């Protein structure tokens, strides 16, 4: 399948899209839902297949210790990523009125600000994290790259919510399919080249870069408007409690990596990640 087939009509301009493109009738909603279900189904099947291929490659080409460093790094950065993913953006999805430029821009600024604070905090805390998670000093560059990936990840959120509000799940599915393909296609050659932990880190980074680039390329909205704290506080009334429900289990799982590393060693964490 070629790129134009996976992501058609990328040349759509902002002028071609109405201010509010939500379906206005039950027929529109039904047709949109059916189309979304079909492409999401294909996405799911492809993700499963690529996931199996990826895990086989990791198991065959990488040692448990190499996988452990990456798995531990993603466990550290994962909860931080949740903080900025949908805290305010989810409020824009559920509101009845079409989001204004000021609302979109306020969410954009807050998400970017959270990501910058998170990255700075993680970079400062790396020496402490190495000790807590029993990681070798050589893991420092991996943690730096994974921390910086939070900036890229934060730029995927607003476009994703933009398409969810318009029930354009076909775009989301196609981008996710391309992300999965890029990750696997990048991972296997790097693993064969004995890149070790860097094979996982680079392929993960490439996935985020491709996804963020495509989402912004496909979304007609561009950062404009004014940042307003009043909008932020209003959206936070729903967004923060909603996001806490998602982040609570992730934060609760932070005990896993240091506990496994302490009792089973770094290789043990690699086996847990593969499982």
BAFI-3210 file (N, C-alpha, C; in Angstrom, 3 decimals, decimal comma, padded with zeros to 6 digits):
// residues 275
n [1|2|3|4|5|6|7|8|9|10|11|12|13|14|15|16|17|18|19|20|21|22|23|24|25|26|27|28|29|30|31|32|33|34|35|36|37|38|39|40|41|42|43|44|45|46|47|48|49|50|51|52|53|54|55|56|57|58|59|60|61|62|63|64|65|66|67|68|69|70|71|72|73|74|75|76|77|78|79|80|81|82|83|84|85|86|87|88|89|90|91|92|93|94|95|96|97|98|99|100|101|102|103|104|105|106|107|108|109|110|111|112|113|114|115|116|117|118|119|120|121|122|123|124|125|126|127|128|129|130|131|132|133|134|135|136|137|138|139|140|141|142|143|144|145|146|147|148|149|150|151|152|153|154|155|156|157|158|159|160|161|162|163|164|165|166|167|168|169|170|171|172|173|174|175|176|177|178|179|180|181|182|183|184|185|186|187|188|189|190|191|192|193|194|195|196|197|198|199|200|201|202|203|204|205|206|207|208|209|210|211|212|213|214|215|216|217|218|219|220|221|222|223|224|225|226|227|228|229|230|231|232|233|234|235|236|237|238|239|240|241|242|243|244|245|246|247|248|249|250|251|252|253|254|255|256|257|258|259|260|261|262|263|264|265|266|267|268|269|270|271|272|273|274|275]
n.u [000,854|000,654|001,938|000,169|-002,220|-002,600|-002,702|-004,734|-005,512|-003,897|-003,430|-005,432|-006,737|-007,035|-009,108|-010,862|-012,224|-015,022|-016,037|-017,159|-017,078|-018,497|-020,665|-024,046|-026,369|-028,158|-027,630|-025,213|-023,572|-023,759|-022,604|-020,040|-019,191|-019,207|-017,261|-015,074|-014,895|-014,188|-011,600|-010,234|-010,358|-008,711|-006,361|-005,985|-005,550|-003,219|-001,519|-001,314|-000,016|002,419|003,305|003,855|005,933|007,809|008,312|009,355|011,693|012,991|013,304|014,983|017,193|018,125|019,560|018,305|019,220|019,776|017,200|016,048|017,035|015,824|013,088|012,870|013,442|011,212|009,245|009,833|009,467|006,880|004,581|004,920|004,428|001,690|000,704|000,526|-001,051|-003,935|-005,073|-006,262|-007,103|-009,003|-011,262|-011,957|-012,851|-015,291|-016,944|-019,827|-019,804|-017,879|-014,357|-012,604|-010,028|-008,523|-008,996|-007,896|-005,243|-004,500|-004,579|-002,607|-000,303|-000,177|000,187|002,658|004,190|003,986|005,341|007,933|008,673|008,567|010,550|012,850|012,886|013,244|015,752|017,423|017,079|018,300|020,790|019,887|017,808|019,188|020,450|018,234|016,842|018,743|020,492|023,077|025,735|025,994|023,451|022,595|022,575|020,424|018,241|018,206|017,473|014,933|013,616|013,599|011,936|009,451|008,749|008,182|006,115|004,150|003,293|001,666|-000,781|-002,809|-003,573|-004,549|-006,776|-008,245|-009,029|-010,479|-012,681|-014,045|-014,791|-013,052|-011,723|-010,556|-008,335|-006,728|-006,300|-004,879|-002,554|-001,522|-001,049|001,032|002,917|003,453|004,531|006,839|008,264|008,844|010,209|012,410|013,502|014,348|016,577|018,459|018,735|019,838|022,237|023,503|022,941|021,787|020,344|019,970|018,746|016,075|015,477|015,921|014,117|011,710|011,726|011,653|009,131|007,485|008,211|007,412|004,638|003,787|004,491|002,882|000,280|000,175|000,588|-001,695|-003,717|-005,616|-005,569|-003,462|-001,114|-002,446|-004,017|-004,814|-003,256|-005,031|-005,559|-008,006|-009,449|-007,909|-008,267|-011,008|-011,267|-009,750|-011,294|-012,756|-010,818|-008,531|-009,458|-010,368|-008,022|-006,514|-007,698|-006,709|-003,952|-003,451|-003,254|-000,871|001,061|000,909|002,149|004,833|006,458|007,276|009,618|011,979|011,712|011,867|014,407|015,949|015,624|015,873|017,739|019,135|018,801|016,597|014,543|014,468|013,424|010,879|009,853|009,809|007,953]
n.v [-001,196|002,168|005,415|007,600|006,155|005,391|007,796|009,777|012,762|014,781|017,323|018,992|022,114|024,753|026,438|024,779|023,426|023,450|025,614|024,108|020,788|018,630|015,767|016,308|014,877|011,785|009,936|010,819|010,497|007,728|006,753|007,831|006,576|003,867|003,859|004,580|002,399|000,342|001,103|001,326|-001,287|-002,550|-001,252|-002,301|-005,053|-004,927|-003,737|-005,748|-007,772|-006,467|-005,974|-008,547|-009,255|-007,296|-007,978|-010,520|-009,878|-008,360|-010,286|-012,123|-010,678|-008,876|-008,574|-009,461|-007,539|-005,288|-004,713|-004,141|-001,634|000,184|-000,395|000,309|003,040|003,988|003,422|005,290|007,754|007,508|008,047|010,836|011,648|011,186|013,289|015,563|014,828|014,724|016,488|019,106|019,133|017,106|018,270|020,044|018,306|017,346|019,583|021,480|023,619|024,758|024,696|027,711|029,806|030,935|029,139|026,745|027,589|028,191|025,672|024,435|025,906|025,352|022,530|022,325|023,768|022,149|019,908|020,951|021,632|019,078|017,686|019,152|018,674|015,871|015,616|016,895|015,165|012,797|011,591|010,732|009,026|007,007|005,753|004,976|003,188|001,333|001,505|001,427|003,814|004,222|004,306|006,875|008,602|007,375|007,863|010,629|011,030|009,768|011,404|013,846|013,054|013,461|016,048|015,822|013,980|015,455|017,122|015,642|015,474|017,556|017,671|015,041|015,085|016,966|015,575|013,519|014,866|015,491|013,052|011,792|009,238|007,650|008,987|009,030|006,271|005,605|007,119|005,940|003,369|003,866|004,799|002,456|000,847|002,301|002,159|-000,611|-001,155|000,438|-000,569|-003,318|-003,388|-001,837|-003,349|-005,657|-004,578|-004,562|-002,539|-002,542|-001,281|001,206|000,662|000,183|002,654|004,571|003,708|004,014|006,789|007,647|006,783|008,518|011,005|010,759|010,333|012,729|014,626|013,913|014,192|016,980|017,879|017,067|018,314|021,251|023,487|025,976|027,178|029,977|032,965|034,007|033,429|032,515|032,564|032,277|030,593|028,272|027,594|027,128|024,882|023,071|022,191|019,984|018,523|017,889|016,098|014,035|013,217|012,326|009,909|008,319|008,421|007,439|004,493|004,149|005,592|004,123|001,823|002,384|001,243|-001,158|-001,388|-000,545|-002,459|-004,991|-004,722|-004,616|-007,130|-009,043|-008,124|-006,264|-007,696|-009,200|-007,313|-006,895|-009,334|-009,169|-006,991|-008,049|-010,059]
n.w [000,000|-000,914|000,144|-000,603|-000,709|001,897|003,330|002,062|000,117|001,312|000,669|001,427|002,161|004,628|003,980|002,691|004,588|006,671|009,405|011,482|011,294|012,206|012,032|011,010|010,995|011,704|009,734|008,652|010,912|011,252|008,840|009,070|011,399|010,617|008,601|010,156|011,901|010,135|009,143|011,543|012,351|010,453|011,164|013,737|013,260|011,687|013,558|015,465|014,011|013,307|015,869|016,824|015,085|015,836|018,542|018,262|016,910|018,864|020,863|019,561|018,599|020,482|023,744|027,058|028,904|027,309|026,361|028,782|029,680|027,932|028,419|031,115|030,915|029,443|031,295|033,206|031,900|030,980|032,832|033,063|030,486|030,303|031,801|030,190|028,052|027,692|029,398|029,238|026,630|026,300|027,299|025,292|023,345|024,302|024,641|023,616|021,793|018,952|019,277|019,876|018,342|020,390|022,493|021,454|021,113|023,726|024,955|023,430|024,210|026,970|026,983|025,685|027,505|029,826|028,885|028,496|031,136|032,267|030,820|031,527|034,307|034,381|033,127|034,967|037,085|036,356|037,419|039,969|039,187|037,849|039,984|041,550|039,864|039,410|037,189|034,717|034,175|031,477|030,531|030,560|028,135|026,813|028,513|028,301|025,595|025,561|027,345|025,947|023,934|024,954|024,307|021,590|021,674|022,998|021,004|019,442|020,542|020,446|017,615|017,462|019,190|017,823|015,496|016,675|017,734|015,425|014,555|012,835|012,611|010,765|009,780|012,064|012,415|010,089|010,350|012,675|011,719|009,932|011,744|013,225|011,214|010,503|012,912|013,197|010,799|011,156|013,521|013,129|011,156|012,634|014,946|013,833|013,133|015,496|017,343|019,775|022,736|021,625|019,214|019,877|021,066|019,024|017,016|018,378|018,752|016,087|015,384|016,888|015,782|013,085|013,425|014,759|012,815|010,592|011,679|012,182|009,620|008,329|009,770|009,508|011,213|012,617|015,060|016,538|017,755|021,156|024,297|027,173|030,571|031,798|030,129|030,365|033,104|033,102|031,359|032,772|034,876|034,109|032,710|034,357|036,537|034,861|033,584|035,717|036,318|034,311|034,685|037,209|037,457|036,036|037,466|039,787|038,944|038,964|040,834|039,858|038,096|039,729|041,783|040,480|039,319|041,618|042,855|040,822|039,087|036,262|033,867|034,532|034,475|031,779|030,839|031,981|030,569|027,943|028,319]
ca.u [000,000|001,494|001,631|-001,076|-003,386|-002,794|-003,089|-005,174|-005,967|-003,114|-003,343|-006,609|-006,386|-007,925|-010,305|-011,765|-012,852|-015,928|-015,690|-017,523|-017,312|-019,134|-021,855|-025,241|-027,531|-027,898|-027,045|-023,802|-022,889|-023,679|-021,617|-018,715|-018,848|-018,903|-015,951|-014,069|-014,762|-013,464|-010,174|-009,670|-010,194|-007,484|-005,261|-005,784|-004,946|-001,848|-000,753|-001,031|001,003|003,688|003,726|004,466|007,229|008,696|008,715|010,246|012,992|013,612|013,707|016,043|018,345|018,569|019,671|017,386|019,788|019,569|015,776|015,700|017,339|014,768|011,821|012,922|013,347|009,827|008,457|010,102|008,892|005,472|003,632|005,078|003,766|000,251|000,333|000,216|-001,695|-005,328|-005,556|-007,185|-007,624|-010,208|-012,395|-012,338|-013,562|-016,641|-017,780|-020,810|-019,425|-016,604|-013,262|-012,107|-008,571|-007,944|-009,042|-006,911|-003,902|-004,251|-004,253|-001,310|000,752|-000,091|000,775|004,074|004,814|004,102|006,398|009,231|008,954|008,812|011,863|013,870|012,920|013,831|017,182|018,089|016,961|018,900|021,690|019,085|017,063|020,137|020,642|016,965|016,470|019,894|020,935|024,478|025,940|025,835|022,033|022,307|022,107|019,096|017,257|018,139|016,685|013,548|013,047|013,348|010,804|008,216|008,408|007,555|004,843|003,163|002,813|000,716|-002,025|-003,835|-004,146|-005,309|-008,064|-008,931|-009,665|-011,469|-013,886|-014,726|-015,018|-012,183|-010,883|-009,812|-007,027|-005,969|-005,899|-003,862|-001,303|-001,015|-000,498|002,336|003,815|003,857|005,405|008,131|008,982|009,363|011,176|013,623|014,036|015,006|017,944|019,332|019,037|020,771|023,524|023,995|022,815|021,336|019,292|019,737|017,802|014,742|015,312|015,810|012,866|010,643|011,779|011,201|007,670|006,880|008,459|006,546|003,256|003,543|004,598|001,701|-000,900|000,180|000,475|-003,071|-004,636|-005,556|-005,359|-002,101|-001,117|-002,787|-004,915|-004,192|-003,287|-005,875|-005,633|-009,418|-009,804|-007,203|-008,931|-012,322|-011,090|-009,121|-012,308|-013,066|-009,649|-007,629|-010,001|-010,428|-006,675|-006,050|-008,193|-005,837|-002,568|-003,318|-002,670|000,507|001,895|000,941|003,052|006,225|007,232|007,678|011,001|012,996|011,582|012,414|015,851|016,593|015,583|016,201|018,791|018,743|018,315|015,250|013,626|014,350|012,479|009,536|009,413|009,479|006,703]
ca.v [000,000|003,345|006,497|008,306|005,337|005,359|009,136|010,501|014,148|015,545|018,702|019,729|023,402|025,194|027,056|023,738|022,773|024,347|025,912|022,954|019,691|017,492|015,315|016,999|013,995|010,413|009,228|011,207|009,864|006,284|006,516|008,138|005,530|002,638|004,048|004,557|001,020|-000,446|001,424|000,989|-002,735|-002,836|-000,770|-003,237|-006,280|-004,617|-003,491|-007,044|-008,444|-005,772|-006,170|-009,881|-009,160|-006,483|-008,712|-011,592|-009,257|-007,995|-011,508|-012,810|-009,854|-008,066|-009,280|-008,924|-006,333|-004,180|-004,377|-003,628|-000,202|000,916|-000,578|001,123|004,438|004,315|003,415|006,542|008,885|007,253|008,839|012,251|011,853|011,239|014,575|016,570|014,276|015,100|017,202|020,149|018,831|016,284|019,179|020,591|017,267|017,132|020,774|021,550|024,624|024,546|025,401|028,938|029,872|031,195|027,888|025,835|028,094|028,071|024,265|024,196|026,497|024,616|021,218|022,530|024,178|020,962|019,060|021,580|021,459|017,657|017,335|019,784|017,954|014,543|015,768|017,208|014,029|011,581|010,883|010,076|007,948|005,916|005,042|004,384|002,078|000,444|001,560|001,771|005,184|004,245|004,524|008,313|009,136|006,809|008,616|011,983|010,979|009,449|012,607|014,806|012,545|013,999|017,247|015,373|013,341|016,477|017,756|014,748|015,417|018,475|017,162|013,823|015,494|017,671|014,572|012,787|015,695|015,441|011,629|011,414|008,163|007,054|009,653|008,540|004,891|005,559|007,618|004,927|002,282|004,305|004,833|001,077|000,375|002,992|001,649|-001,958|-001,071|001,040|-001,408|-004,563|-003,157|-001,354|-004,493|-006,509|-003,883|-004,667|-001,238|-002,785|-000,427|002,318|000,230|000,435|004,086|005,301|003,334|004,652|008,220|007,823|006,607|009,748|012,080|010,534|010,550|014,158|015,348|013,629|014,789|018,419|018,106|016,791|019,214|022,590|024,531|026,321|027,991|031,392|033,372|034,508|032,558|033,081|031,730|032,012|029,399|027,142|027,234|026,560|023,538|022,203|021,651|018,626|017,840|017,338|014,853|012,982|012,726|011,606|008,526|007,582|008,390|006,748|003,150|004,238|005,991|002,986|000,802|002,826|000,396|-002,400|-001,398|-000,632|-003,702|-006,081|-004,503|-004,893|-008,543|-009,920|-007,534|-005,569|-008,673|-009,589|-006,307|-007,147|-010,444|-008,662|-006,174|-008,925|-010,767]
ca.w [000,000|-001,038|001,065|-000,961|-000,398|003,342|003,747|000,878|000,210|002,263|000,207|001,870|002,758|005,700|003,410|002,228|005,730|007,368|010,789|012,300|010,357|012,850|011,318|011,434|010,967|012,106|008,588|008,609|012,038|010,967|007,784|009,609|012,364|009,881|007,955|011,207|012,392|009,131|009,092|012,845|012,355|009,694|012,003|014,843|012,739|011,302|014,776|016,086|013,199|013,479|017,257|016,907|014,388|016,655|019,734|017,819|016,618|020,140|021,544|018,824|018,254|021,608|025,020|028,073|029,509|026,367|026,380|030,103|029,776|027,217|029,137|032,327|030,505|029,086|032,526|033,909|031,168|030,677|033,631|032,739|029,202|030,551|032,393|029,190|026,869|027,458|030,577|028,814|025,298|026,377|027,522|023,992|022,595|024,818|024,688|022,541|020,793|018,270|019,954|019,244|018,208|021,714|023,255|020,881|021,373|025,164|025,201|022,789|025,035|028,236|026,733|025,410|028,764|030,685|028,326|028,765|032,565|032,505|030,265|032,370|035,584|034,166|032,835|036,234|038,005|035,794|038,357|040,995|038,542|037,601|041,249|041,981|038,994|039,277|035,802|034,494|033,710|030,017|030,204|030,596|026,837|026,503|029,296|027,737|024,358|025,905|027,963|024,872|023,148|025,521|023,539|020,342|022,022|023,353|019,784|018,784|021,300|019,950|016,357|017,731|019,739|016,733|014,631|017,468|017,833|014,129|014,251|011,714|013,123|009,656|009,737|013,213|012,166|009,039|010,919|013,594|010,921|009,440|012,899|013,516|010,132|010,639|014,085|012,935|009,697|011,713|014,594|012,709|010,641|013,695|015,810|013,082|013,150|016,875|018,000|021,139|023,286|020,704|018,177|020,428|021,318|017,750|016,341|019,154|018,443|014,709|015,396|017,386|014,825|011,922|013,826|015,003|011,537|009,774|012,305|011,949|008,186|007,937|010,465|008,917|012,204|012,994|016,284|016,421|018,830|022,373|025,476|028,223|031,774|032,088|029,354|030,968|034,361|032,777|030,802|033,772|035,794|033,631|032,195|035,373|037,113|033,837|033,329|036,898|036,212|033,390|035,135|038,497|037,334|035,531|038,601|040,699|038,425|039,003|041,750|039,191|037,604|040,784|042,537|039,678|039,201|042,891|043,211|039,689|038,270|035,040|032,897|034,944|033,969|030,338|030,665|032,310|029,444|026,821|028,644]
c.u [000,886|001,058|000,384|-002,326|-003,668|-003,270|-003,506|-005,506|-005,207|-003,027|-004,529|-006,203|-007,404|-009,207|-011,320|-012,575|-013,747|-015,477|-016,024|-017,907|-017,929|-020,385|-023,116|-026,482|-027,123|-027,247|-025,557|-023,008|-022,715|-022,603|-020,196|-018,255|-018,458|-017,530|-014,832|-013,818|-013,947|-011,964|-009,509|-009,466|-008,934|-006,265|-004,936|-005,093|-003,480|-000,972|-000,381|000,082|002,374|004,217|004,407|005,853|008,237|009,201|009,608|011,646|013,723|014,140|014,889|017,328|018,895|018,634|018,674|017,905|019,580|018,114|015,377|015,924|016,254|013,442|011,770|012,783|011,937|008,912|008,641|009,383|007,396|004,490|003,718|004,364|002,259|-000,184|-000,114|-000,625|-003,125|-005,926|-006,582|-007,839|-008,891|-011,444|-012,874|-013,146|-015,024|-017,529|-018,665|-020,390|-018,067|-015,495|-012,803|-010,580|-007,902|-007,933|-007,993|-005,494|-003,549|-003,872|-002,882|-000,160|000,926|000,573|002,269|004,815|005,009|005,237|007,778|009,628|009,310|010,197|012,979|014,022|013,590|015,334|017,972|018,133|017,651|019,872|020,932|018,323|017,966|020,337|019,379|016,634|017,641|020,386|022,405|024,579|025,756|024,390|021,680|021,856|020,720|018,017|017,116|017,256|015,213|012,862|012,697|012,173|009,466|007,782|007,699|006,187|003,763|002,574|001,868|-000,685|-003,113|-004,401|-005,001|-006,700|-008,905|-009,687|-010,707|-012,771|-014,709|-015,012|-014,191|-011,177|-010,111|-008,427|-006,142|-005,444|-004,783|-002,513|-000,696|-000,441|000,886|003,355|004,345|004,829|006,790|008,929|009,613|010,447|012,488|014,297|014,875|016,401|018,917|019,698|020,007|022,171|024,122|023,996|022,267|020,181|018,968|018,793|016,371|014,485|015,113|014,506|011,662|010,571|011,260|009,684|006,982|007,032|007,529|005,093|002,928|003,563|003,347|000,447|-000,962|000,063|-000,973|-004,074|-004,507|-005,259|-003,874|-002,140|-001,368|-003,798|-004,131|-004,303|-004,079|-005,959|-007,082|-009,889|-009,174|-007,908|-010,296|-012,198|-010,533|-010,135|-012,730|-011,794|-008,780|-008,203|-010,042|-009,053|-006,117|-006,511|-007,281|-004,435|-002,379|-002,741|-001,215|001,456|002,006|001,893|004,515|007,086|007,837|009,157|012,036|012,927|012,190|013,925|016,580|016,688|016,013|017,278|018,236|018,186|016,893|014,201|013,423|013,366|011,048|008,992|009,023|008,158|005,502]
c.v [001,241|004,416|007,270|007,504|005,344|006,701|009,959|011,951|014,967|017,012|019,554|021,015|023,783|025,791|026,015|023,124|023,764|024,584|024,747|021,821|018,477|017,072|015,951|016,115|012,602|009,614|009,534|010,507|008,373|005,994|006,767|007,055|004,233|002,721|003,989|003,162|000,172|-000,176|001,142|-000,515|-003,163|-002,425|-001,770|-004,511|-006,046|-004,393|-004,797|-007,763|-007,796|-005,906|-007,512|-009,865|-008,399|-007,260|-009,900|-011,050|-008,901|-009,239|-012,202|-011,997|-009,033|-008,904|-008,702|-007,645|-005,121|-003,744|-003,726|-002,125|000,627|000,813|000,269|002,605|004,851|004,271|004,708|007,705|008,727|008,086|010,332|012,578|011,973|012,608|015,583|016,080|014,760|015,925|018,269|019,823|018,008|017,137|019,788|019,585|017,200|018,372|020,873|022,511|024,289|025,321|026,624|028,871|030,107|029,933|026,899|026,289|027,983|026,636|023,924|024,694|025,714|023,258|021,324|022,925|023,008|020,075|019,637|021,428|020,006|017,241|017,907|019,040|016,597|014,639|016,065|015,988|012,758|010,892|010,127|008,892|006,750|005,079|004,313|003,134|001,140|000,359|001,953|003,198|005,309|004,459|006,004|008,869|008,616|007,591|010,043|011,998|010,719|010,637|013,640|014,372|013,051|015,273|016,881|014,793|014,370|017,154|016,869|014,906|016,292|018,040|015,920|014,152|016,226|016,678|013,759|013,577|015,618|014,013|011,167|010,351|007,462|007,683|009,134|007,134|004,804|006,061|006,575|003,735|002,642|004,370|003,436|000,549|000,994|002,421|000,285|-001,918|-000,448|000,114|-002,573|-004,319|-002,694|-002,479|-005,444|-005,900|-003,829|-003,308|-001,361|-001,903|000,738|001,940|000,500|001,934|004,867|004,976|003,949|006,143|008,498|007,692|007,902|010,893|011,961|010,825|012,014|014,952|015,150|014,256|016,296|018,744|017,974|017,749|020,630|023,696|024,726|027,236|029,466|031,719|033,864|033,484|033,249|032,107|031,391|030,759|028,161|026,666|026,605|025,128|022,564|021,577|020,242|017,846|017,189|016,089|013,705|012,375|011,960|010,155|007,688|007,416|007,589|005,346|003,172|004,601|004,841|001,898|001,189|001,966|-000,801|-002,418|-001,443|-001,925|-004,876|-005,951|-004,872|-006,390|-009,477|-009,353|-006,900|-006,523|-009,125|-008,616|-006,471|-008,261|-010,010|-007,840|-007,014|-009,656|-009,862]
c.w [000,000|-000,053|000,677|-000,629|001,095|003,854|002,534|001,190|001,249|001,876|000,629|002,570|003,809|005,146|002,970|003,347|006,446|008,798|011,705|011,360|011,030|012,074|011,893|011,426|011,393|010,980|008,489|009,707|011,786|009,938|008,286|010,565|011,662|009,221|008,984|011,736|011,423|009,181|010,443|012,978|011,621|010,507|013,106|014,380|012,376|012,530|015,463|015,343|013,398|014,902|017,450|016,259|015,245|017,860|019,396|017,535|017,904|020,852|020,890|018,734|019,414|022,870|026,017|028,717|028,611|026,350|027,692|030,210|029,113|027,969|030,396|031,993|030,152|030,307|033,306|033,226|030,911|031,480|033,336|031,432|029,389|031,086|031,356|028,039|026,664|028,558|030,213|027,479|025,321|026,623|026,215|023,185|023,022|024,771|023,442|021,437|020,173|018,986|019,170|019,103|019,558|022,563|022,759|021,231|022,856|025,528|024,625|023,668|026,332|028,036|026,452|026,686|029,716|030,206|028,626|030,228|032,869|032,022|031,135|033,695|035,435|033,913|034,107|037,149|037,512|036,756|039,440|040,419|038,251|038,857|041,679|041,181|038,691|037,835|035,724|033,963|032,202|029,587|030,154|029,247|026,453|027,241|028,772|026,493|024,665|026,576|026,897|023,994|023,682|024,792|022,242|020,629|022,340|022,126|018,986|019,351|020,703|018,602|016,575|018,261|018,695|015,860|015,391|017,548|016,562|013,665|013,049|012,168|012,003|009,543|010,864|012,956|011,140|009,546|011,853|012,846|010,406|010,572|013,209|012,469|010,259|011,805|013,812|011,857|010,182|012,720|014,079|012,121|011,724|014,662|015,135|013,051|014,556|017,584|019,420|021,567|022,361|019,569|018,632|020,582|020,030|017,042|017,050|018,836|017,038|014,613|015,823|016,392|013,623|012,275|014,019|013,700|010,685|010,360|012,024|010,469|007,726|008,595|009,907|009,923|012,482|014,216|016,005|017,524|020,028|023,490|026,578|029,396|032,124|031,363|029,970|032,230|034,109|032,267|031,829|034,724|035,393|033,309|033,250|036,040|036,109|033,601|034,516|036,880|035,328|033,944|036,419|038,368|036,874|036,665|039,600|040,257|038,458|039,922|041,033|038,822|038,724|041,581|041,784|039,543|040,481|043,162|042,080|038,791|036,996|033,996|033,239|034,446|032,472|030,047|030,943|031,151|028,238|027,068|028,455]
res [x|x|x|x|x|x|x|x|x|x|x|x|x|x|x|x|x|x|x|x|x|x|x|x|x|x|x|x|x|x|x|x|x|x|x|x|x|x|x|x|x|x|x|x|x|x|x|x|x|x|x|x|x|x|x|x|x|x|x|x|x|x|x|x|x|x|x|x|x|x|x|x|x|x|x|x|x|x|x|x|x|x|x|x|x|x|x|x|x|x|x|x|x|x|x|x|x|x|x|x|x|x|x|x|x|x|x|x|x|x|x|x|x|x|x|x|x|x|x|x|x|x|x|x|x|x|x|x|x|x|x|x|x|x|x|x|x|x|x|x|x|x|x|x|x|x|x|x|x|x|x|x|x|x|x|x|x|x|x|x|x|x|x|x|x|x|x|x|x|x|x|x|x|x|x|x|x|x|x|x|x|x|x|x|x|x|x|x|x|x|x|x|x|x|x|x|x|x|x|x|x|x|x|x|x|x|x|x|x|x|x|x|x|x|x|x|x|x|x|x|x|x|x|x|x|x|x|x|x|x|x|x|x|x|x|x|x|x|x|x|x|x|x|x|x|x|x|x|x|x|x|x|x|x|x|x|x|x|x|x|x|x|x|x|x|x|x|x|x|x|x|x|x|x|x]
***
